[in-house]
Amino acid sequence: MRGWIIDAYGDYRTDSVVLWLWTSQGVHRIEDREFRPNFYVHGSRMDLEEMRRRLENLRRVERIEWTRKRIDLQSQETVEVLEVWPQRYRDLHPLAELVSKEGRYYDYRLYDVDMRCAQRYFFQHDILPLGLVEYNGGWHALEEPFALEYDLPPLKALELNIEVEAPEGLPRHRDRLLRAHLGEESHGGKEGEILEWLHGAIQEKDPDILLTRNGDPFVLPYLIDKARTLDVDLLLGREPQAFYPREGKSYFTYGKIVYKPTQYLLRGRLHLDANHFAHRESGFHGLAEMSRLARLPPQEMLRLTPGTAITSMQVHEAHRQGYAVLWKKNIPEAFKSAEDLLQCDRGGFILEPQVGIHEGIVELDYASLYPNIMVKYNISPETIFCSCCEGDGLRAPAIGHRLCVRREGLIPIYLKPLLERKRYYKRKKKEPGPKQEVYAARDCILKWMLVTSFGYLGYSNARFGRIECHEAINAFARELLVQSMGIAEDHGYEAIHGIIDSLWLQPLPGHDSVERVVDHITTTIGLPLDLEGVYKWIVFLPCKTTGVGALNRYYGLFEDGEMKLRGIEVRRHDTPGFVVKAQFTMLEVFRQARNAEEFKGLIPEALQALREATDDLLSNRVPLEDLVITKIVTKPLEEYVVLNYTAAALRQMKDRGFKAEPGEYVRYVITDRKTRDYRRKVKFAAFLHGDEEVDRWEYLRLLCRSGETLLSPFGYTEEGLLEGFLESKKIRGLRVKAFPPAA
């Protein structure tokens, strides 16, 4: 059989790996009962002999063997380890925990413990999910793992939606099911009849993908619970027991808290929740690209992060080189003196911008600067302070970290093909053609994977993280940006802003062409540099607390008519709709300006747009849905000490039996900013009736704050705008009834 693997998972009931192969003749279920997962234990010979005797007496253990394995990336030598095969799949983790506990979590180091079952299988057989394969009792890949041009199977996708009565505003599992939609068809009536229709329609149409929105948090658990309560058959996957939920959790990433809901994965049929990151950012083609690279089934990959994909690629490369991968890595940072910390513990290059409006600014961006630095300078955990290059290794600028020049590191090896793919798809997405959107989706997901590759390398508990790598990358990045600034100055440009991997240059009289600057820097540095564009005008905004130039708050108009916006209200998820519309209107006014002088001449017209938005609010012409504010929940309700708007909304939810986990969002309108009564302070969006009064003073402040954001370099403040708009009107402390939502 020839086709594409669309799903794979370990079946703990039968101790087998199940794969679903899509072919032109249909979808085939293939079960492999020969595959056995295992793990390795390393320690002193005496301790290992004792552990082997203990394990041999356990029924959970199928067999134990002595073997030799590479376990340290800094050494290519093999060491003696115990290789342990559990009796059943489900015994692997309990056995590993037992060994670790018996060794007091110190005597033994365990390897290859927590890889996913399907991931192990793909590694061992050197095949890809959504990769073209041939199966004749064994697997044979029919395409290269890093093929740039590849086809995906024409999978049949149907969208699944439901309508629920929800008398409390938010739907509950006990609320009545009104209607179910599958693709273009739908059915209403009694709940049991709807579920029976849905079951039959799925079996008849046999889609390869069930596409949902909010499927993991609500749609699937609701349908499953209803079918169980009403004793109705509802098979969503292609075989019984078609879902195996994984519990939801909150976690921190890149300085913010994120909530991952309980996961509902089907068997043999893909459940893709469009609200998950990968599908939301890049659609199915981006998800497929990441799934193939990580060798994780698309249904699982959708619910994981780009960082997990990066880690999986690293693990695969380590296995390809014959290494076992350490479980529960916990290597603390080496001791550093205060002077060492002062030199090493620094981020990327930063040059504060000159606040105000500028003309003719050139923006240059390094393409994937940090990943390119890792590859160019061979930065990897095992190449930092290697033993083979003590006298002649490459030194990181200013901090002196030594890098290997004799052996290519694991990190550069896996990053090279990613960078090549990124360059290829970035070029192809600009060429008109039938696959333009496909290339754009792949380029998008690769961008996120490359961004994550740097962050994970600096995380000490990541499988291949090492803080010294992070420090070396930043040291090289700072040096490269300073060199780039020097070259630009030689060509008649002045750097007025720089941050991490980008430079904004002001051309001076007699300057060379920007193309010569780019060519000179690229040739000298040896890394790709892109011309982001030339601005007709750009406004750098001040920091709200210090007044100095903010590093990433600006807006500007390129010569091709495209606007670039960073750090202003229209880019924030918590800005109410009517403020977004008002600020966009102001920006459209400024779009007419061809230079700084024309920009300043348009300020009165932009202020008029802001004044009209103020009049709309005071005249009850703003729809209620445009006043809804969306905020992320940062902690459990009981940990909120101050009664802010989010805490008030959470209390209202609790009163009706609902709960929002940290990392989830709450939506509300502000009704009385001054009150200490949480029932009157805000109104949770799902509980709105449409006749609520809102606190107009608070919304006017938000509106004028957005005006201050754009115009602060020209002397305008929030308070000044409020006073100017309201003049002698006495409205402080009053509220205004909002316009009802549109039908």
N, C-alpha and C positions, 0 to 999 in steps of 0.2 A: 504494500500500500504506500502511496505517495501523498503527502499532505502537510498540514501545519498543526503543531501541538497548540491547542488553545487553552488547555487547563491541565494541571497536574497537582496531586496531593497524596499524602500518606494516609492509608486507610488503617486505623488502629484496630478495627474489628478483625481484619483478615491478615494483618501484618504484610501489607503489600503496597506498592505504589501504583496509583491509578492515573492513567493519562488518557486524554480525549484528543483524538486525531481527526481534524477536519479534512475531508477529501471531497472531490467533485461528486462522489457517489453518496455522500452522507457523512455523518459523524460517527466515529467508532470508539468504543471503550476498550482500552488495552490495560490489562492488569499484570504487573510484574511482581511475582512472589519470591523471586530469587534475591532481590536487593536487600542488603542488611546494613543498617547504619552502625557506626562504631565510634569509639573515642580513645584517646591515648592518655596515659598517666606517666609522669616523670617524677623522679625523686632519687634518693640514695638507693643503691642496690639492696641494702639490708631492709629498708622500709618497703621497697617494692616487693621483695620476696614475701614479707609478712602480709602485705595487702593482697598479693596473689592468693595466698592460702585462705584468707578470709573470703575473697570473692568466689573461689571455687566451691565453697559450701553454700552459696546462695542459688536458689532456683531461678532467680531473675537473670542469671548470667548463663549465656549459651556456651561461650568459650573465651579463653584468654591465651594470648600468645606473646612471647618476647619478640620484639622487632626493633629496627633502628630507623630513626626519623630525624629530619632537620626540624629544630624547634626554635632556633635563634636566628633572626634575619641577619645579624652581624657576623654569623659564621655559617660556612657551607658544610661544616662537619656534621655527621649524624651522631646521635646519642641513643643509648638503649632505653626503650620505653615499654610499658605494658600496653598492648592493644586489646581493648575490651569490647566484646559483642554482647549486647543484651539479648535476653530470650525473646522479648517482644518490643515493638517500637516504643510503646508507652513506658518501658522500663529504663530508657536511656537516661533521662534527666534525673529520676530518683537515684539511680546508681551513681551518677556523677556527684550528686549532692552528698550521698553516703560516703564516697571516697574522700571528698573534700572535708567533710565533717570529721571523719576518722583521722585525718591528718591535721586536725586542729586548724584547718584553713590556711596552713602554712607549709607543712611537710611535703605536700604534693602539688604539682602544677598540672592542670588538665587541659587538653587540647581537643579541638574539633567537637565541642559538646553541643553548642547551641545553634548550629546551622539548621535551616528549615529543611524538611524532608525532600521537597521537590527541588530545592536548591542543590542538595547533595546529589540527587539523581542527575540533574542537568550537568553538574560538574563532572561526575564520573563517566557519563556517556558522551560528553562533549557535544551536546545539542542545545538548541535554544528554544524557549517558548516563542510562539509565533514565527518560528524558523521553519523553512522547508526541509522536510526529512523524508527518508524512505524507511519503512518498517517491514521486515520479513523474518520476524522472530528476534531480531536485533535492530539497533538503531544506526542509521547512517545519515549524517548531515549532508545536505545537497547545496549548501551555500556557506560562504565564509562568515565567521562570526562578526567581522567588522565590515561586511559588504556595505558600500555606500548606497548602492541602488538595489533595492529588494522589493518584492511584492508581498502584500498581505492577502490572506484569503478574503473573498467577498462575504464576510459574515453578515447574517441577517439580524438586524437590530430592531427592537420594538420598544417604545416608551410605555412604561407602566405608571399610571397615576390613579389616585383615588380621591373621592369627595366624602368628607365626614361632617356630620351635623355640627359638632363643637359648640354647644350652647354656652360654655364657659369662656369662649374666646379662643382658647387653645384646644386642639383636639386631644382627647384621651382615648385609651384603649377601650373603655366601656361605652364610648359614644357610638351612635348608630352609623353604619356604613350606608351612604346614599347611592354611590355610583362608582364603578370601576372603569378605567379606560385602558385599553391595550392597543397601541398603534392608533389607527383612525377609528376603531370600533369602541363602543362603550355599552354598558348595561346597568340599569337601575332596577329598583324593586325591593323585595325582601332581602335581608342580609345573606341568608343561606343561598338564595337563588343567584345573587351576585357572585358569591364565591364559587359556586358550581359552574357558572358561566366562565369565570376567569380561569378556573382549572381546565375546562374543556378547550377554551380558546388557546391557552398556552400549549396544550398537547397537540392541537390541530395545526397551529401555525409554526410550532417548533422553532422559535427564534434562537439564535446563537447568543444574543446579548439581550438582557433586560436592562434598559436604561431608565433610571429613576432620578428624581430630585428629592433629597431628604429621605432617601430609601433606607439608609442604615439607621438614622435616629428614630424614624417613625414608620414609614410605609410598610417595610417587610415585617418588623416585629408586630405591628398592628394586624396585618393580614394573617400572620401565623397564629397570633393569639385568638383572633376571631374564629378561624377555622377550627382550632382546638375547642373553643367554648361551644361552638355550634355543632361539633362532631361532623365536619364536612371535609372531604378530601381536598387538599390543595397542594399540588406538587409544582413547585416553582423551578426546581432544577430538573436534570435529566434522569435522576434516580432517587429513590427514597432516602430519607434523612439528608435532604438536599441542602441543609444549611448548618453551619457550625459557628454560632456567634462567639466573638471574642470581646471581652468586656471593655467598655470605654474607659478612658483615663485622661487626665490633664497633665501636661508637661511643659517645661520651659524650653524655648529655642530662640536663639538670637535675641535675647532680651525681652521676649514676650511670651505670654502663656497661651497655649493652644489646647483645645479639647478634641480628642479623637473619640468619636462615638463608638458604641458597640458595633462590631463588624458582622455583617451577614453575607457570607460567601456561599454561592450555590455550587453544586457539583455537576460538571459537564456543561453548564450554561453560565455565562459570565454575567454577574450582577455588577453593573457600573453605575455608581452614584455620581452624577455629574457635578455635585457640590464638592467632591474631593479635589485636592490641589492639582494633581497631574491632569485630570480631565478638564478641570476648570481653566487651567492655563494653556493647555496645548491640544485638547481633544484626544480622540482615540489614537491618532498617528503619533503624537508625542508620547502617550502612554506606551504604545507598542515599542517605540524606540528605546525607552528606558527599561522596559521589561526584557527586551532582547539583550541589552548590554549588561543588565544585572543578573540575568538568568533566573528571574523570579516570575512566576505566572502572572499574567496581567491583572487578574482579579485581586491578587495579593499586593502587587506592586502599586495599584491604585491607592491602597490604604496605607502605604508606607511613604517615606520621605525621599527626596533626592539623595540625602545623606546615607540612607540605607542602601540605595542603589550603588553609591560610590563605595561603601564598605564591602558590598557583595563583590564588586569588581576587584577590589584589593584582595579579598579572600581567595577569589578564583585565581588571580595571578600568583599568590603565595602557594596555592595548591599545585598550580602548574609547574612551579619551580621545586616542588617536592617538600614544602614546609607544612607542618601542622600549625594551626592557629590557636593561640592562647585563649582560654576561657577566663572571664572575670579579671581582665587586665586592670591592675591598680599600681602603676609605677609613679611614685611621687616625683616632683620636680627636684633636680639636684640643687644642693645648697649654692646660693649666690651671695656674694658680699653686697653691701649697699651700693658700692660703685658699679658692680656688675649689673645690678638691677637697674640702675640709672641709665646705663648704656643699652641694655638689652630689652627691657620691658617698655617698648615704645611701639606705637602703631605705624601706619603709613605716613607718607609725606602730606603735610597740610600747609597751605599758604592762604591766610585769611583774605577774602575778597575785599575789594574797595567798594564800600556801600554807595549805591547810586546807579544812575543810568549811564551806559557806555555804548558807543557805536563801533561797528566794524570788528567786533571781537571774534577771534577764531578759536574754536574749541577742538582740541585734539584728545583722543582717547586711545589708550593702549587696549588692544583686543585681548581679553582674558589674560591680563597682566600677571596675576599671581600664579595661575597654572603654568603659564609660559616660563615664569621664573623657576618654578619647580623642575621643569624639564631641562631648561638651558643650564642651570647650575647644579643639576643632579641632587636635589634636596629630597631626602627620604629618611625615615627614622634610623636606618642602618648605615646611612652614608655620613651622618653627623658624627664627628669624632671617631671615625673608623680607625682600626689599628694598622691598616696597611699604608696610610698616607700621613704618618705623623710628621715627616719632614718636608713634604712637598704638596700637601693638600691645598685645595682652593679655600681662601679665607673670605668669610662674609665681611663686607665693609663695616668699619667702625667697631663691631663687636667681636670679630676674630674667630667666630665659630668655623671649625675646619670641616671641609666637605671632601668626600672621596673623589678621586679622579681616575680610578682604575676599574671600578665596578659600577655598572648602572643600577640605580636603586629601583625598588619595587614601585614607588610612587610615579617616577617619570615613565616607567614602562607602560603602566596602564593609562597614564594621562595622554601620551602621544597620540593614540588613535582618536581619543575624544577631541583633542584640539584640531586634528585633521578633519574630522567630521564637522566640527563647528565651522571651520573656514569654508568647507565645501558647501554646506547647506546655507550658510549666510550669503554666499555668492549665488547659489541656484535660486533662492527665494526671490531674488530681484529680477530674474529672467521670466518673462511671461510664458506660460505653458500650463498644461493640464495638471501638473504635479506641484504647482507653485505653493498652494496651501499646505501640501504635505511637507515640503521642504521647510516652510515657515514653522510648522508645528514641531518638527524635529529640532530645528535651530533653537526654538524657545525652550524646550525641555533640557537641551544640552547646556544652555546658558545657566539654568538653575543648578545642574549637576556640577558644572565647573566652579560656580560660586561656592557651592557647598564643600568642594574638595579642599579648599583652603581652610575653611572654618573647622572641619573635622581633623585636619592635620595638627591644629593647635589645641585640640581637646585631649587632655592627658589620659582620659579613660576610654577614648576611641581605640579600636583594635590596633590601629597603626598611628596613633597620635603621639606627638612628642613636642613639647613646648619649644625646645631649641630649634626645631624646624620652622615653627611659626615666627620666631625671632629672626632667623636667618632670611626668611622670605621678605619680611618687612624691611630688614636692613638693605637688601638688594633693591627693593622697590623705592626706598627713599633715595638711594644713590642714583638710580636710573632717572627719577624725576628731576633731581638737581642737575644731572648731566643734560637732560632734555631742555631744561630752562636755559642753561648756558649756551647750547647750540642755537636755540631760538633767538637769544639776545644777539648772537653773532650775525644773525640774518636780519636784524632790525625789528625785533619784537620784544615787548615787555610783558612778563607774566604778571597778571593782576589777580589770578586765583588759581589754586591747584589743590587737588584732593585725591589722594591714593593713586589713581591711575588716569587722571584727567588734568589737562591744562587749559586755561583760558588766556589767550595772548592778545595784547593790544598792538596793532601795527603802528610803527613810528615812521616819520618821513624817511623816504628812501629805502623802505623795506623790500626784501626779496619776495618772490611769490611763495604762497603757503605750500605749494607742491614741493618746492626746493627744500623747505624746512622739514617736511614730512620725510622726504627721501634721505636727507642728511641724518636725521635722528634715527630712522629705521636702519640705515647702513651702519651707523656708529654703534647703536645699542644692540642690534641684532634681534630685535623683537618687533612684531607687526604693530604699526601705529596707524590709526584711522583718522581721517578728517571728519569729525562729527558734523561740522557745518560752520558757516560764517553768519553772524547775527547782524541784522539791520540795527537792532538795539537789544540790550539785555539789562535787566534791573536786578542788582544784587541787594538782598534785603538784610537788615540788621538783626542780630540776636535780640530777642524780646527782653532778656534780663540784663545784658551787658551793653548793648548798643553797637558792639563791634560786628563785623561782617559774619553772618551765619554761614556755616560751611555748605549747607545743602538746601538753601531757601532762595530761589530766584525764579524769574520768568523772563522769557525772551522770544523774539521772532527771528527765525532764520530767513535768509534771502529767498529761499524757495517757498516761503509762505507758511511753513510749519512752525507751530509754537511749541516751546519746551517749558514745562511747568514742574517745579520741584518744591515740596514743603509748604505749599499754600493750601487754603481750605478745599479747593476743588479736588485735591489729591488725597484728602483725608476721608476715611470711611465714616467718621462720626459727625460729619457736617450735615445739617438738615438740608433737605432739597431746595428750599427757597433761598438759602444762603448760597448754595452752589450755583443756582440759576443767576442770582444777582452778580456773583463774581465772574461768571462766564460772560455775562452781558458787558461788564466792564472790560474784560479782556478782548472781547470782539470790537469794542470801541478802539482800544489801543492797537488792534491789528492793522488799522488803517494807517498808522504812522510809519513813515519810511526812515525816520531818523529821530534823534533825541529831541530836537527842537519841535518837531511835529507831535511827538509823544506828549511833551509838556503842554502843548496847545490843546490836546484832547482831554486833559484832566477835567475841565469843567463838564464836558459831555459825559465822562465816566461817572462823575459825581451825581449827575442828573439821573443816570441809571440806578444808582444806589438810592437816591431820593425817591424815585418811583417805587422801588421795592419797599421802602419805608411806608409810603402812602398806601400801598396794597395791604400791608400788615395792619395799619391803623384803620383801614376801611373795610376790614373783614373780607378781603378778596384772596386770601392765601388758603388754598385747600389744606385740610388738616393733615393729609398724608405728607405734605411738603414740610411740615413742622416736626416730623418724627426724627428723633436723634437715636443713633445706634452706638452703643458702647459695649466694650468687651468686659466680661466679668473677670476680675483679677484674683479673687479669692472667695472662699465660701462665705455665705451671708453672715454667719456668726463671728467672722473675723473683721467685719466692717465696724470700726469704732465711730466714725463720723457718719451722720445721716446725709450722705450725698445723694445725687439723683439715682445713681445705679443701685445703692442700698435701698432706697425707697421703692424702686421698681421690683427688686428682689423680694421685699417684704409683701408687696401686693401679690406677687406670684405665689408666695408661701401661703397667704390667706386662702387662696383658691386651690391649694394642693399641688402646685407646680414648683419646679426647681430648675435652676440653671447652674451648670457646673462651671468652675473656673475654665476660661478659654472659650466659653460660649458667649453669644451676644444677647443683649437685651435691648429692646426698642421702646421708646416712650416719648411723650410730649411733656414739656414743663408747664405746670399749671399754677404754681405759687412758690417762687424761689425762697421766700422768707419763712414760711411756716415750718414748724418742727413736727407736723403731723404727716407721716409718710403717705397717708391715704390722699392727702391734698397737694403734696409737693409735686408729684408727677402723675401721669396716667399711663399705665402700661399699654403699649400700642394695640395688643390683641384684645384688650378690654374696652377699647374706645366705642362710644355709641354714635359719635359724629356731632354732638351738640356741646362738647366740652369747651370751657373757656381756658385760654392759655395766658401765660404770663408774658405780656407783650414787651415789657421792659427788658426781660432777659433775652428775648429773641432780637430786639432792637440792638442790644449790646453785641450779640453774635454777628448781626449784619454789619454793624459799624466796625467790629473787629476785623471782618474780612476786608473792609475798605481800608482800614489802617495797614493791613498786611501788604496790600499792593502799593499804597501811597506813602508809607512811613518815610522813605528816603526823601520825600518832598515836603516833610514837615507836618503831615496830617496824623492825628491821633484819634483813638476811639472816642475819647471824651469830647474832643473838638468836633468830630463829625456828629455825635449825638446832639450837642448843643446847637450846632448849625442847622440840623434838620428839624429839630423840634421847636426851636426858637422859644417862644414864651408859653408853649403848651404845657399844662400841668398834668403829667401822666405818671409820675413816679408812684410805684406801689400799686397801680391799677392793673386790671387784667382786661383782655378783650376776647370776645367770642370769635372763634375761628370759623372760616367758611366751611360748610360741610364737605365731606369727600365727594369727588365726582362719581356719578353713577357708573 
